[in-house]
Amino acid sequence: MAKKHTPEQLMMLAIEEMKKSVPDNGRGDNKINPKVGAVLATPDGEILSTAHRGELRDGDHAEFTVLERKNRDKNVTGMVIYATLEPCAPGARNHPKLSCAERIFNARIGKVFIGYIDPDPTVAGEGRDFLKDSGIEVD
């Protein structure tokens, strides 16, 4: 039987993943890449997968890695994501890339726990608001 975890334990695991983040190489705009960790879990707290920024490929966001790289072939409808930083909002990625918030919506995730709203005033709250407006529970 799989071990069940509390939301607090799952967010702490996301923080541990965040600490492993890898900065993008050769970024030309001199912005610092945020460290981000993500945990994909069942609604009752069973861990399905973890990820951090740049884990499998330079520049990949944690949410992208946990959904598209590690669980692409699985039905994750109704599952829960714990993300240390607000998922990027539509328009944040260069076309044709989808934002993490759009990927979460497309995966039919049921709930997202956000550790911290993006402090960049040009985007703060937009990922959270997209998720809420799309009917995804956000905490």
N, C-alpha and C positions, 0 to 999 in steps of 0.2 A: 504494500500500500504506500502510495506517495505521501511524502511529508507535506503538511499544510502549514502555511506561513501567514502571519498577520500582515496587514498593509504596511505597518511600520517596519517589519523585518524585510519586506520586499523592497521598500524604498531604501533601506540601508544597504541592501545588496546592489541596488542601482547606483548608489553613491560609491561603493567599492569598485564597480565597473567603470564609473566615471573617472576614477583615479588612474585607470589604465589607458585613457584616451591618448591617441597619437595625433600630433599636429600635422596639418597638410604641408606637403613639401612644395616649395616654389610658388607660394601664394603671392601674387604681385601687388595686392592692395594694402599690404602691411597690417591688415586686421589680424587680431589674435583669434585663433579658432577656439570656440568654447569647448571645454571638456564636458562630455555628455555620456551618461550611462542609461541603459534601458533594460527592463525586465519584462518578459511576457509571461503571464500567469493565468491560471484558470480563475473564475470568480471566487472559488473557495480557497485560493492561495497555493495551489500546486505550481511550482516553477516549471515552465515549458522551455525557456531559453533566456539567455542574457546576451548583451552586446555593449560595445563602447565605440565611440567615434574612431574611425580609422582602423578598426580591429582587423578586417579582412582585406581592405583596399583603401589606399590613400584617398581621403576626402569623404568617404562614406559616413553618413550620419548614423548614429546608434539605432534609431528607429527603423531606418532603411535596412540596416544589417539584420536586426532581429526579425523583421517581417519578410523581406525579400530574399535575403541571402541564406538565412537559417530555417525559415518556415514557409517558403514559397509554395511547397506542395501540400501544406496542411490547411485544413479548414479551421480558422481562428475566430470564427464568428462568435461574438459575445465574450471573448477573452478580455483581459485587462492588461494595460501597459502602464508601467511605472517608469516615468522619464524624469531625470534630474533637472532638465531644462525644458521649458515650453517648446513643443514641436514647432518647426518652422511652418509658416503660413503660405497659402497659395500666393504665387508670385515671387517667393523668396529664392527659388532655384532658377537657374538658367534653363530656358526651353531647350529640349523637351522634358527635362526632369520635373517630376512631381514633388511637391512639398511633403514633408513628413506628415502633416495634418491630413493632406489628401490621401496619402497611403494608408493612414490609420482608418479613415472613413471607408476607403475602398475595401479594406480587409474586414470590415464590419465589426471592428472592435467595439465592445460594449461600454467600457469605462477607461478613462485615462487619469492617472494620478500625476500631477505636475509638481515637481519639487520647487521650482523657481520660475517666475515669469521672466522672459527675456528682458534684460535691463536696457537694451538698445531702444531709445524712445521712438525710433522710426518703425519698430515692429512689435513693441511690447503689447502683449495681449491679443494680437491678431490670430495666432495659432490657436490659443484657448478659445477665442470667440468663434472661430470657424468650426471647431469641434462641437461646441455647445449648439451653435446654429444648425449643425448637421444632425442633432439629436443624440450626440454621444455625451454620456455623463462625464463630468470633469470634477475632480476634487483636488 
